[in-house]
Amino acid sequence: MNQNLKQNKQNAVAFYKMAYEGNPQKAVDLYVGAQYIQHNPLVGDGIQPFIDYFERMAAEYPNKSIEFVRVIAEGDLTALYTHQIWPDNIEYVTMDFFRFDNKGKIIEHWDAMQEIPKTSAHKNTMY
């Protein structure tokens, strides 16, 4: 396995930011391999369902924001830990995992989201 971890980290962030901010077609063209396996149950499998989903999110929620808190890479996997703010100030912690092929292209995705609660049993942040 020939992986450039630094490049994979940069590409995962650029890919996600570009799609999130409303240009999923360009994100796919630049960063996705010949296949794209999707594990998020809200998004269809493959490239076109990914594009359709992020185009819809951009149209329905144009004022959302994202901050990349941590980026971790090991082997062919890269993980993004983000803070997202959606309309009505609803905040989420998200974790996205991408698998890269040996050409440095994204070919698989998993994720998990959790809304940040208004109260907590402790004073620690979720970051």
C-alpha positions as CSV (number, residue, x, y, z in Angstrom):
1,M,0.0,0.0,0.0
2,N,1.5,3.3,-1.1
3,Q,-0.2,6.1,0.8
4,N,0.8,9.7,1.2
5,L,-0.8,10.5,4.6
6,K,-0.2,14.2,4.4
7,Q,-1.7,14.5,0.9
8,N,-4.7,12.3,1.9
9,K,-5.4,14.5,4.9
10,Q,-5.3,17.7,2.7
11,N,-7.5,16.0,0.0
12,A,-10.1,14.8,2.5
13,V,-10.5,18.3,3.9
14,A,-10.6,19.9,0.5
15,F,-13.1,17.4,-0.8
16,Y,-15.4,17.7,2.2
17,K,-15.2,21.5,2.3
18,M,-15.9,21.8,-1.4
19,A,-18.9,19.5,-1.3
20,Y,-20.3,21.0,1.9
21,E,-20.0,24.5,0.6
22,G,-22.0,23.6,-2.5
23,N,-19.7,22.3,-5.2
24,P,-19.9,18.5,-4.9
25,Q,-19.4,17.9,-8.7
26,K,-16.0,19.7,-8.6
27,A,-15.1,17.8,-5.4
28,V,-15.8,14.5,-7.1
29,D,-13.9,15.5,-10.2
30,L,-10.8,16.4,-8.2
31,Y,-10.8,13.9,-5.4
32,V,-12.9,10.7,-6.0
33,G,-11.7,7.5,-7.7
34,A,-13.6,5.4,-10.2
35,Q,-15.9,4.1,-7.5
36,Y,-17.4,5.7,-4.4
37,I,-18.9,3.4,-1.7
38,Q,-21.2,5.2,0.6
39,H,-22.2,4.0,4.1
40,N,-24.3,7.0,5.3
41,P,-27.9,5.7,5.2
42,L,-29.2,9.1,4.2
43,V,-27.1,9.3,1.0
44,G,-27.4,6.9,-1.9
45,D,-24.5,4.7,-2.9
46,G,-22.2,5.9,-5.7
47,I,-21.0,9.2,-7.1
48,Q,-24.2,10.7,-8.5
49,P,-26.2,10.2,-5.3
50,F,-23.4,12.0,-3.4
51,I,-23.6,14.9,-5.8
52,D,-27.4,15.1,-5.6
53,Y,-27.3,15.0,-1.8
54,F,-24.8,17.8,-1.4
55,E,-26.4,20.0,-4.0
56,R,-29.7,19.6,-2.2
57,M,-28.1,20.5,1.2
58,A,-26.5,23.6,-0.4
59,A,-29.8,24.7,-1.7
60,E,-31.8,24.0,1.4
61,Y,-29.2,25.1,4.0
62,P,-27.0,27.8,2.4
63,N,-25.9,29.3,5.7
64,K,-24.4,26.3,7.4
65,S,-20.7,26.3,8.4
66,I,-18.0,23.8,9.1
67,E,-14.8,23.9,11.1
68,F,-12.2,21.1,10.8
69,V,-11.1,20.4,14.4
70,R,-8.9,17.3,13.8
71,V,-7.6,15.3,10.8
72,I,-6.0,11.9,11.4
73,A,-4.6,9.5,8.8
74,E,-3.4,6.0,9.0
75,G,-2.8,3.5,6.2
76,D,-5.5,4.2,3.6
77,L,-7.9,5.8,6.0
78,T,-8.4,9.5,6.9
79,A,-10.7,10.8,9.6
80,L,-12.2,14.2,9.9
81,Y,-13.5,15.5,13.2
82,T,-15.6,18.6,12.6
83,H,-17.8,21.2,14.2
84,Q,-20.8,22.1,12.1
85,I,-23.4,24.9,12.7
86,W,-26.7,24.6,10.8
87,P,-29.7,27.0,10.6
88,D,-31.3,27.9,14.0
89,N,-27.8,27.6,15.5
90,I,-28.0,23.8,15.7
91,E,-24.5,22.5,16.3
92,Y,-23.1,19.1,15.5
93,V,-20.0,17.1,16.1
94,T,-19.3,15.0,13.0
95,M,-16.8,12.3,12.3
96,D,-16.1,11.3,8.7
97,F,-13.9,8.5,7.6
98,F,-12.6,8.2,4.0
99,R,-10.7,5.3,2.4
100,F,-8.3,6.2,-0.3
101,D,-7.1,4.0,-3.2
102,N,-3.4,3.7,-4.1
103,K,-3.7,6.7,-6.5
104,G,-4.7,9.0,-3.6
105,K,-8.4,9.1,-4.6
106,I,-11.3,8.7,-2.2
107,I,-13.3,5.5,-2.8
108,E,-15.3,4.9,0.4
109,H,-17.0,6.9,3.2
110,W,-18.4,6.4,6.7
111,D,-19.7,9.0,9.1
112,A,-21.4,9.7,12.4
113,M,-23.1,12.9,13.7
114,Q,-24.2,14.0,17.1
115,E,-26.0,17.1,18.0
116,I,-24.2,19.1,20.6
117,P,-26.6,19.2,23.6
118,K,-27.5,22.5,25.3
119,T,-26.5,21.1,28.7
120,S,-24.0,18.6,29.9
121,A,-23.2,16.5,33.0
122,H,-19.7,18.0,33.0
123,K,-17.8,21.1,31.9
124,N,-15.8,19.4,29.2
125,T,-16.4,20.4,25.6
126,M,-17.0,17.8,22.9
127,Y,-13.8,18.9,21.3
